[in-house]
């Protein structure tokens, strides 16, 4: 099997694994405990995505750089706090002369490094792969996120984290909190008071004082987070698949 076919097979298997992870994930949330099978699925899923990237690096090494086949190679991923010089060092170690032989591929690899804001997730991915490969499986932490949802008859909605409305009428959104204003929703901030959907918010209860015909709900969102990177596990696993698939497509297109 050609290596390009192996890469596509790994992506196809990873997509299937992601579906199984989603099923086991939702089951674990319902049971409020982590199924051991879920952790094994995640471990295999992460390793397959990493292997797909490493196969891509080997394809560059052998078919673009014409290096010896027994040379060790890994797909270059820097840490978030590293820089271009660290990336160049990785290229020199695993894909020597790439900047002079194929500057376009060199540049494409550089722009996806985690020291660029849009690709910080790639460093988190590398952390998780290393954690699952070399240590015992780290259990995801279950978290509960409380939100208030206020809707009107026309479908306008505002969701927010309790605690964001200050007694003086201001709003403070701290880490982990959010304010989501959907189409038709509105929030007004004025000296001494704040209102949502036209109704004054009681800073003590964080709810409308006289909701009238508004539909007001307290919602508890339950999720698992990866402790190592402090991110929603399922959301991150989905991001990793779509992100890595796109990286492979973009680099492969340059190699044609």
Residue frames relative to the residue before (quaternion, step in Angstrom):
aa qw qx qy qz dx dy dz
X 1.0000 0.0000 0.0000 0.0000 0.00 0.00 0.00
X 0.4411 -0.6845 0.5106 0.2759 3.57 -0.86 0.96
X 0.6131 -0.5922 0.3765 0.3628 3.54 -1.14 0.68
X 0.6056 0.5469 -0.3662 0.4472 3.60 1.03 -0.65
X 0.6449 0.5011 -0.3157 0.4831 3.58 1.08 -0.71
X 0.6171 0.5379 -0.3417 0.4616 3.58 1.08 -0.69
X 0.6285 0.5328 -0.3286 0.4617 3.57 1.02 -0.82
X 0.6820 0.4808 -0.2894 0.4690 3.58 0.89 -0.93
X 0.6265 0.5293 -0.3319 0.4659 3.58 1.09 -0.69
X 0.6385 0.5190 -0.3203 0.4695 3.58 1.02 -0.79
X 0.6505 0.5009 -0.3188 0.4737 3.59 0.99 -0.78
X 0.6485 0.5167 -0.3199 0.4585 3.58 1.00 -0.82
X 0.6511 0.4974 -0.3077 0.4837 3.58 0.98 -0.85
X 0.6376 0.5348 -0.3229 0.4508 3.58 0.98 -0.85
X 0.6351 0.5270 -0.3291 0.4588 3.59 1.01 -0.79
X 0.6460 0.5043 -0.3090 0.4826 3.57 1.03 -0.81
X 0.6479 0.5192 -0.3137 0.4606 3.57 0.99 -0.86
X 0.6229 0.5486 -0.3412 0.4412 3.57 1.03 -0.78
X 0.6307 0.5240 -0.3298 0.4679 3.60 1.03 -0.75
X 0.6631 0.4872 -0.3018 0.4815 3.58 0.98 -0.83
X 0.6162 0.5411 -0.3392 0.4608 3.58 1.06 -0.75
X 0.6461 0.5269 -0.3229 0.4479 3.58 0.93 -0.89
X 0.6526 0.5080 -0.3144 0.4661 3.59 0.98 -0.84
X 0.6955 0.4660 -0.2726 0.4741 3.58 0.85 -0.98
X 0.6053 0.5736 -0.3313 0.4414 3.55 1.12 -0.76
X 0.6941 0.4686 -0.2709 0.4746 3.55 0.85 -1.01
X 0.6218 0.5306 -0.3328 0.4702 3.57 1.09 -0.71
X 0.6606 0.5079 -0.3031 0.4623 3.58 0.99 -0.85
X 0.6231 0.5299 -0.3378 0.4656 3.58 1.06 -0.73
X 0.6509 0.5214 -0.3114 0.4555 3.55 1.00 -0.87
X 0.7181 0.4221 -0.2375 0.4997 3.58 1.02 -0.85
X 0.3366 -0.7711 0.4665 0.2729 3.56 1.35 -0.26
X 0.6810 0.3579 -0.3150 0.5558 3.56 1.10 0.78
X 0.4870 -0.6885 0.4637 0.2717 3.56 -1.13 0.67
X 0.3759 -0.7200 0.5441 0.2104 3.56 -0.71 1.11
X 0.5049 -0.6595 0.4541 0.3224 3.65 -0.81 0.93
X 0.6000 0.5690 -0.3604 0.4316 3.59 1.10 -0.66
X 0.6043 0.5737 -0.3539 0.4248 3.57 1.07 -0.74
X 0.6700 0.4983 -0.3069 0.4567 3.58 0.90 -0.86
X 0.6425 0.5089 -0.3243 0.4723 3.58 1.04 -0.74
X 0.6260 0.5340 -0.3274 0.4645 3.57 1.01 -0.82
X 0.6609 0.5057 -0.3044 0.4635 3.58 0.93 -0.91
X 0.6295 0.5390 -0.3298 0.4522 3.59 0.96 -0.88
X 0.7028 0.4599 -0.2736 0.4687 3.60 0.79 -0.98
X 0.6242 0.5528 -0.3242 0.4468 3.56 1.06 -0.79
X 0.6725 0.4914 -0.2919 0.4702 3.59 0.87 -0.97
X 0.6705 0.5048 -0.3024 0.4519 3.58 0.92 -0.90
X 0.6457 0.5159 -0.3306 0.4557 3.61 1.01 -0.72
X 0.6483 0.4974 -0.3235 0.4772 3.58 1.00 -0.76
X 0.6402 0.5085 -0.3276 0.4735 3.58 1.00 -0.77
X 0.6422 0.5249 -0.3250 0.4544 3.59 0.97 -0.81
X 0.6176 0.5451 -0.3468 0.4485 3.58 1.03 -0.75
X 0.6564 0.4945 -0.3051 0.4812 3.59 1.01 -0.81
X 0.6703 0.4986 -0.3035 0.4581 3.58 0.92 -0.87
X 0.6139 0.5276 -0.3448 0.4753 3.60 1.08 -0.66
X 0.6241 0.5320 -0.3326 0.4656 3.56 1.07 -0.74
X 0.6397 0.5155 -0.3199 0.4718 3.57 1.00 -0.82
X 0.6578 0.4975 -0.3165 0.4686 3.60 0.99 -0.79
X 0.6002 0.5489 -0.3567 0.4596 3.56 1.08 -0.65
X 0.6419 0.5025 -0.3154 0.4858 3.59 1.01 -0.79
X 0.6541 0.5443 -0.3070 0.4262 3.56 0.92 -0.97
X 0.7797 0.3802 -0.1903 0.4597 3.57 0.75 -1.06
X 0.7858 0.3646 -0.1885 0.4627 3.60 0.88 -0.87
X 0.7113 0.3900 -0.2531 0.5271 3.59 1.20 -0.44
X 0.7776 0.3286 -0.1642 0.5103 3.56 0.84 -1.01
X 0.2831 -0.8032 0.4774 0.2165 3.58 1.33 -0.27
X 0.2832 0.7617 -0.5201 0.2629 3.55 0.99 0.91
X 0.6678 -0.4987 0.3693 0.4111 3.57 -1.28 0.32
X 0.5481 -0.6755 0.4002 0.2882 3.54 -1.03 0.86
X 0.6966 0.4762 -0.2921 0.4502 3.61 1.08 -0.54
X 0.4365 0.6867 -0.4674 0.3456 3.60 1.25 0.18
X 0.4475 -0.6847 0.5061 0.2735 3.59 -0.93 0.89
X 0.0661 0.7991 -0.5930 0.0735 3.56 -0.93 0.90
X 0.0487 -0.7621 0.6452 0.0223 3.53 -1.17 0.77
X 0.5491 -0.5776 0.4745 0.3739 3.55 -1.18 0.53
X 0.4233 -0.7446 0.4533 0.2468 3.62 -0.69 1.05
X 0.1045 0.7621 -0.6313 0.0992 3.57 -0.82 1.10
X 0.2437 -0.7741 0.5677 0.1381 3.58 -0.58 1.11
X 0.5305 -0.5674 0.4977 0.3859 3.55 -1.33 -0.06
X 0.6819 -0.5080 0.3317 0.4085 3.57 -1.24 0.41
X 0.7462 0.4168 -0.2180 0.4711 3.57 0.97 -0.89
X 0.5430 0.6033 -0.4147 0.4113 3.58 1.24 0.21
X 0.3883 -0.7410 0.5197 0.1735 3.56 -1.31 0.09
X 0.7673 -0.3434 0.2755 0.4663 3.54 -1.37 -0.14
X 0.6447 0.5337 -0.3318 0.4352 3.58 0.96 -0.78
X 0.6338 0.5132 -0.3273 0.4773 3.58 1.08 -0.69
X 0.6232 0.5281 -0.3294 0.4735 3.56 1.05 -0.76
X 0.6645 0.5080 -0.3057 0.4548 3.55 0.89 -0.93
X 0.6153 0.5425 -0.3341 0.4642 3.56 1.12 -0.69
X 0.6489 0.5059 -0.3152 0.4728 3.60 1.00 -0.81
X 0.6340 0.5213 -0.3268 0.4685 3.57 1.00 -0.82
X 0.6559 0.5192 -0.3116 0.4507 3.57 0.95 -0.86
X 0.6730 0.5028 -0.2846 0.4618 3.56 1.12 -0.72
X 0.8211 0.2723 -0.1117 0.4890 3.57 0.82 -0.99
X 0.7986 0.1469 -0.0668 0.5798 3.59 1.07 -0.69
X 0.0481 -0.8632 0.5021 0.0222 3.59 0.70 1.09
X 0.8374 0.2043 -0.2016 0.4651 3.52 -1.18 0.86
X 0.3709 0.7517 -0.4859 0.2476 3.61 1.23 0.12
X 0.6491 0.5382 -0.3303 0.4241 3.61 0.97 -0.79
X 0.7179 0.4164 -0.2586 0.4943 3.59 1.10 -0.55
X 0.6948 0.4669 -0.2765 0.4720 3.59 1.12 -0.64
X 0.7952 -0.0113 0.0310 0.6055 3.60 0.94 -0.90
X 0.1781 -0.8274 0.5283 0.0683 3.53 0.23 1.33
X 0.6135 0.5682 -0.3568 0.4165 3.60 1.07 -0.66
X 0.6680 0.4673 -0.2965 0.4975 3.60 1.00 -0.80
X 0.5983 0.5581 -0.3437 0.4609 3.57 1.06 -0.78
X 0.6888 0.4801 -0.2766 0.4674 3.58 0.86 -0.98
X 0.6422 0.5269 -0.3249 0.4522 3.58 1.01 -0.80
X 0.6563 0.4916 -0.3016 0.4864 3.58 1.05 -0.76
X 0.6510 0.5350 -0.3189 0.4339 3.57 1.01 -0.80
X 0.6897 0.5156 -0.2981 0.4119 3.59 0.91 -0.88
X 0.6912 0.4538 -0.2873 0.4835 3.62 1.23 -0.29
X 0.4274 0.7152 -0.4655 0.2986 3.60 1.22 0.17
X 0.6094 -0.6344 0.3541 0.3175 3.59 -1.03 0.81
X 0.5700 0.5616 -0.4213 0.4267 3.63 1.15 -0.10
X 0.5704 0.4793 -0.3901 0.5410 3.58 1.37 0.14
X 0.5842 -0.6518 0.3553 0.3280 3.59 -0.77 1.06
X 0.6945 0.5030 -0.2923 0.4233 3.59 0.87 -0.90
X 0.7601 0.3582 -0.1923 0.5069 3.60 1.22 -0.32
X 0.2556 0.7706 -0.5374 0.2281 3.58 1.13 0.58
X 0.5812 0.6115 -0.3633 0.3953 3.57 1.13 -0.67
X 0.6078 0.5756 -0.3633 0.4090 3.61 1.09 -0.61
X 0.6264 0.5072 -0.3324 0.4898 3.59 1.11 -0.63
X 0.6230 0.5244 -0.3334 0.4751 3.59 1.05 -0.75
X 0.6162 0.5439 -0.3338 0.4616 3.56 1.05 -0.78
X 0.6660 0.5014 -0.3013 0.4629 3.59 0.90 -0.93
X 0.6182 0.5428 -0.3341 0.4600 3.59 1.06 -0.76
X 0.6836 0.4882 -0.2886 0.4594 3.57 0.89 -0.94
X 0.6308 0.5302 -0.3347 0.4570 3.58 0.95 -0.85
X 0.6804 0.4844 -0.2888 0.4679 3.57 0.87 -0.95
X 0.6490 0.5316 -0.3171 0.4423 3.58 0.98 -0.83
X 0.7121 0.4493 -0.2634 0.4708 3.56 0.87 -0.92
X 0.6684 0.5197 -0.3059 0.4354 3.58 1.09 -0.65
X 0.8204 0.3049 -0.1168 0.4694 3.57 0.84 -0.97
X 0.7507 0.3068 -0.2050 0.5479 3.60 1.21 -0.05
X 0.6530 -0.4321 0.4003 0.4760 3.53 -1.29 -0.06
X 0.6070 -0.5561 0.4094 0.3933 3.54 -1.16 0.55
X 0.3149 -0.7507 0.5535 0.1757 3.55 -0.80 1.04
X 0.3804 -0.7401 0.4937 0.2528 3.62 -0.58 1.01
X 0.4469 -0.6576 0.5325 0.2904 3.52 -1.06 0.78
X 0.4071 -0.7007 0.5324 0.2448 3.55 -1.09 0.69
X 0.3221 -0.7364 0.5599 0.2010 3.59 -0.87 0.94
X 0.0507 -0.8036 0.5930 0.0055 3.57 -0.83 0.97
X 0.2223 -0.7378 0.6181 0.1555 3.54 -1.24 0.48
X 0.1282 -0.7965 0.5899 0.0325 3.56 -0.78 1.07
X 0.2097 -0.7951 0.5591 0.1060 3.57 -0.67 1.09
X 0.0244 0.7812 -0.6231 0.0296 3.56 -1.01 0.87
X 0.3066 -0.7012 0.6062 0.2163 3.54 -1.30 0.42
X 0.1281 -0.7795 0.6104 0.0571 3.56 -0.94 0.94
X 0.0323 -0.7837 0.6202 -0.0119 3.59 -0.85 1.02
X 0.0116 -0.8088 0.5862 -0.0445 3.58 -0.68 1.16
X 0.2591 -0.7319 0.5978 0.1995 3.54 -1.23 0.50
X 0.7314 -0.4469 0.2885 0.4267 3.58 -1.27 0.12
X 0.6824 0.5012 -0.2827 0.4508 3.58 1.13 -0.62
X 0.6136 -0.5836 0.3402 0.4088 3.60 1.27 0.00
X 0.4494 0.6675 -0.4693 0.3636 3.57 1.26 0.03
X 0.0106 -0.8223 0.5678 -0.0366 3.57 -0.95 0.82
X 0.0769 -0.7393 0.6664 0.0590 3.51 -1.28 0.65
X 0.0651 -0.7681 0.6359 0.0369 3.57 -0.98 0.91
X 0.0867 0.8081 -0.5779 0.0740 3.57 -0.96 0.81
X 0.5156 -0.6160 0.5009 0.3222 3.53 -1.30 0.40
X 0.4805 -0.6502 0.4917 0.3234 3.62 -0.84 0.86
X 0.7194 0.4275 -0.3181 0.4456 3.56 -0.95 0.88
X 0.5818 0.6084 -0.3869 0.3763 3.60 1.20 -0.22
X 0.6643 0.4913 -0.3111 0.4696 3.60 1.18 -0.48
X 0.2778 -0.7888 0.5343 0.1227 3.57 -0.64 1.18
X 0.6368 -0.5468 0.3832 0.3855 3.60 -1.19 0.52
X 0.6948 0.4797 -0.2834 0.4548 3.61 1.08 -0.64
X 0.6395 -0.5498 0.3211 0.4309 3.55 1.28 0.09
X 0.5849 0.5827 -0.3758 0.4209 3.58 1.22 -0.20
X 0.3425 -0.7027 0.5814 0.2254 3.51 -1.36 0.09
X 0.0344 -0.7738 0.6324 0.0068 3.57 -0.98 0.92
X 0.1109 -0.7946 0.5959 0.0345 3.58 -0.60 1.16
X 0.1684 -0.8153 0.5522 0.0450 3.54 -0.38 1.28
X 0.6965 -0.4416 0.3298 0.4596 3.62 -1.23 0.23
X 0.7818 0.2936 -0.2352 0.4973 3.57 -0.87 0.97
X 0.6670 0.4602 -0.2999 0.5034 3.58 1.28 -0.23
X 0.0936 -0.8083 0.5798 0.0429 3.57 -1.21 0.35
X 0.1327 -0.7292 0.6630 0.1049 3.51 -1.40 0.34
X 0.0204 -0.8116 0.5820 -0.0464 3.58 -0.52 1.23
X 0.0796 -0.7954 0.6008 0.0039 3.57 -0.61 1.16
X 0.1975 -0.7978 0.5631 0.0859 3.57 -0.41 1.24
X 0.7184 -0.4181 0.3164 0.4571 3.55 -1.33 0.15
X 0.7924 0.2679 -0.2211 0.5014 3.55 -0.82 1.01
X 0.6070 0.5449 -0.3510 0.4599 3.57 1.26 -0.21
X 0.0173 -0.8075 0.5892 0.0241 3.58 -1.17 0.42
X 0.1235 -0.7567 0.6401 0.0498 3.53 -1.20 0.73
X 0.1006 -0.7932 0.5999 0.0304 3.56 -0.89 0.96
X 0.1094 -0.7803 0.6146 0.0385 3.55 -0.91 0.98
X 0.0836 0.7847 -0.6047 0.1072 3.57 -0.75 1.14
X 0.6698 -0.4939 0.3480 0.4317 3.61 -1.17 0.44
X 0.8445 0.1865 -0.1526 0.4783 3.54 -0.78 1.06
X 0.8214 0.0549 -0.0392 0.5663 3.60 1.16 -0.23
X 0.1603 -0.7415 0.6410 0.1163 3.51 -1.35 0.43
X 0.1087 -0.8007 0.5858 0.0620 3.57 -1.10 0.58
X 0.1805 -0.7494 0.6294 0.0985 3.52 -1.26 0.64
X 0.8326 -0.0068 -0.0542 0.5512 3.56 -0.79 1.06
X 0.7222 -0.4687 0.2359 0.4507 3.58 1.04 0.85
X 0.6638 0.4815 -0.3044 0.4846 3.60 1.27 -0.01
X 0.4902 -0.6792 0.4690 0.2800 3.56 -0.89 1.03
X 0.3300 -0.7421 0.5569 0.1740 3.56 -1.01 0.93
X 0.3525 -0.7037 0.5790 0.2126 3.56 -0.93 0.97
X 0.3815 -0.7595 0.4706 0.2370 3.64 -0.48 1.12
X 0.6127 0.5483 -0.3573 0.4431 3.61 1.18 -0.37
X 0.7728 0.3216 -0.1743 0.5186 3.59 0.82 -0.98
X 0.2991 -0.7664 0.4944 0.2806 3.59 1.29 -0.52
X 0.5977 0.5307 -0.3559 0.4842 3.59 1.23 0.54
X 0.6190 -0.5268 0.4043 0.4195 3.62 -1.20 0.35
X 0.4908 -0.6759 0.4630 0.2966 3.57 -0.95 0.86
X 0.7887 0.0463 -0.0031 0.6130 3.60 0.96 -0.88
X 0.1652 -0.8563 0.4802 0.0944 3.59 0.28 1.24
X 0.2559 -0.7882 0.5290 0.1828 3.60 1.12 -0.47
X 0.8123 -0.2199 0.1801 0.5093 3.59 -0.77 -1.04
X 0.4397 0.6860 -0.4719 0.3367 3.60 1.22 0.13
X 0.3526 -0.7013 0.5777 0.2238 3.56 -1.16 0.67
X 0.0455 -0.8155 0.5760 -0.0322 3.56 -0.52 1.21
X 0.0386 0.8014 -0.5933 0.0656 3.59 -0.77 1.06
X 0.2660 -0.6828 0.6471 0.2105 3.51 -1.30 0.52
X 0.1251 -0.8106 0.5718 0.0203 3.57 -0.68 1.14
X 0.1636 -0.7577 0.6233 0.1031 3.56 -0.99 0.88
X 0.1553 -0.7782 0.6051 0.0646 3.57 -0.56 1.20
X 0.1512 -0.7885 0.5921 0.0699 3.58 -0.83 0.99
X 0.0901 0.7983 -0.5867 0.1017 3.56 -0.89 0.91
X 0.3413 -0.6714 0.6002 0.2691 3.53 -1.38 0.14
X 0.1455 -0.7828 0.5978 0.0934 3.56 -1.03 0.73
X 0.4504 -0.6207 0.5568 0.3191 3.54 -1.24 0.49
X 0.4158 -0.7381 0.4717 0.2444 3.56 -0.54 1.15
X 0.6446 0.5674 -0.3274 0.3942 3.58 0.98 -0.85
X 0.8039 0.2286 -0.1088 0.5382 3.59 1.04 -0.74
X 0.3488 -0.7767 0.4620 0.2481 3.59 1.34 -0.02
X 0.5286 0.5911 -0.4369 0.4246 3.57 0.80 1.07
X 0.6276 -0.5229 0.4198 0.3956 3.53 -1.24 0.53
X 0.4739 -0.7212 0.4271 0.2699 3.55 -0.64 1.14
X 0.7281 0.4348 -0.2698 0.4562 3.59 0.64 -1.07
X 0.6342 0.5277 -0.3361 0.4542 3.59 0.95 -0.82
X 0.6742 0.4895 -0.3042 0.4619 3.58 0.95 -0.84
X 0.6426 0.5243 -0.3340 0.4479 3.61 0.95 -0.81
X 0.6311 0.5106 -0.3293 0.4823 3.59 1.06 -0.69
X 0.6473 0.5167 -0.3158 0.4629 3.57 0.96 -0.88
X 0.6399 0.5368 -0.3292 0.4404 3.58 0.96 -0.85
X 0.6597 0.5088 -0.3187 0.4520 3.59 0.91 -0.86
X 0.7080 0.4560 -0.2773 0.4625 3.58 0.74 -1.03
X 0.6639 0.5190 -0.3049 0.4436 3.58 1.00 -0.82
X 0.6909 0.4689 -0.2783 0.4747 3.57 0.90 -0.92
X 0.6095 0.5397 -0.3517 0.4622 3.57 1.03 -0.71
X 0.6724 0.4916 -0.3015 0.4640 3.60 0.93 -0.86
X 0.6107 0.5410 -0.3494 0.4607 3.60 1.02 -0.75
X 0.6711 0.5004 -0.2967 0.4595 3.57 0.89 -0.95
X 0.6388 0.5206 -0.3243 0.4645 3.60 0.97 -0.82
X 0.6918 0.4948 -0.2874 0.4404 3.58 0.82 -0.99
X 0.6918 0.4577 -0.2849 0.4804 3.61 0.88 -0.90
X 0.6403 0.5309 -0.3302 0.4462 3.59 0.98 -0.83
X 0.6340 0.5365 -0.3394 0.4415 3.59 0.99 -0.75
X 0.6448 0.5133 -0.3213 0.4664 3.59 1.09 -0.66
X 0.6802 0.5110 -0.2811 0.4440 3.57 1.13 -0.61
X 0.5247 0.6559 -0.4138 0.3511 3.61 1.22 -0.22
